[in-house]
Amino acid sequence: MNVEEVRKLFPGLSGTVYGKPLVYLDNAATIQRPACVIEKWNDLSIHHNANLHRAVHKIAAEATEEYESARDTVRAFLNAGSREEIVFTSGATASINLVAFSFGEAFVRPGDEIIVAESEHHSNIVPWQMMCGRKDAVLKVLPVDGDGHLRMDLLESLVTDRTRLLCVAQISNVLGIVNPVKEIVNICHSKGCLVLVDGAQGVVHTGADVRDMGCDFYVFSGHKVYAAPGTGVLYGRREQLDQMPPYMGGGEMIETVKFSGTTYAPLPGKFEAGTQNMAGTPTLKPALELAEALRDKELTDYTDKVRDYVLNALLSDERIRLYGVPRGTFNKIPLFSFTVKGAHHEDLALLLDKMGIAVRSGQMCAEPLMDRYGVTGMLRASFAPYNTLEEAEYFIKSLDRAISMLV
């Protein structure tokens, strides 16, 4: 496929903003949805609207089949060992909170340690702070350097025999640097420490083979990878999930319920209490099938060309400070967070919006990282496989114009 063919799959890209063609560069927050996902959502809502796993009537059976078929697709996409290791949630945030509670209850004792990277999204910081507070555990931080690379030289000494889990993004939602997850996993496992990977950005840009990666937990949100909002995935190694208690109680996560005591359903059911996202979760199937198709070499080469153009343009502008600069073997996805001397990030975002360009401004849910670099916020432009080189050129031209109006 070429980029123009890809764009035809996404109805939202044909929109306008203030009379100008939409240039959507806020993909790291929420990516646009393709027609195949919208059609699946509508079909399920109209023709298969029944509760899952419960009734014996035809519509309920069809709804359940759609839902469980999505689990098989996710298992294959992640190369997980079994479908029982795939738990559906409402998003990466819910997945991390589930692990933070249940893993904490099963494995964390007073004085134990959890490590998070300095570059993490709030969703991969706050749940661990809450868990450490409950369990009287210690939260430690793996720093980043001035270019946004994890301080791997500090990792071995940071992990001790009390460290139970390290939590790190596959790719930072601010820096765009592809972190050396396999190296992190190898170091942690050699010291008896498990690893959770936040794949919210990685799942769409690089994909994930959890067995090759070696991680113990992997999470992502559907709305970052073309699926419906309110959908998410937790992959966990079965040996850990089996020992972890349920996160929530209610319908469907039970085996038997007696006032004398309740027993829980086998995996993955014990972590999927209540009525699930009946129309949303099955959209993961067409979404991930599309994500796989968009790894076509011609298209990825084109996306790399777009990334390199924007990267070179930003680095060559002395008015701009870019955060997350690739070096050596460290790769970068087409995600660019930066500040402009003398211009507020929100003012720049508002001016770009008037030019038809949607970007993100603010802290990007990463306040500790903003503190690390001494800024109150940044401007972020994040590209997807459907963004064109012409859009990238228009963005750079419009950014120059916006800066000139403010500085």
Beta strands, then each sheet from edge to edge (+ up, - down):
strand 1: 16-17
strand 2: 20-21
strand 3: 23-24
strand 4: 86-89
strand 5: 113-117
strand 6: 138-142
strand 7: 163-169
strand 8: 194-198
strand 9: 217-221
strand 10: 232-236
strand 11: 254-258
strand 12: 261-264
strand 13: 320-323
strand 14: 335-340
strand 15: 357-358
strand 16: 360-362
strand 17: 378-382
sheet 1: 1+ 2-
sheet 2: 3+ 15+
sheet 3: 4+ 10- 9+ 8+ 7+ 5+ 6+
sheet 4: 11+ 12-
sheet 5: 13+ 14- 17+ 16-
end
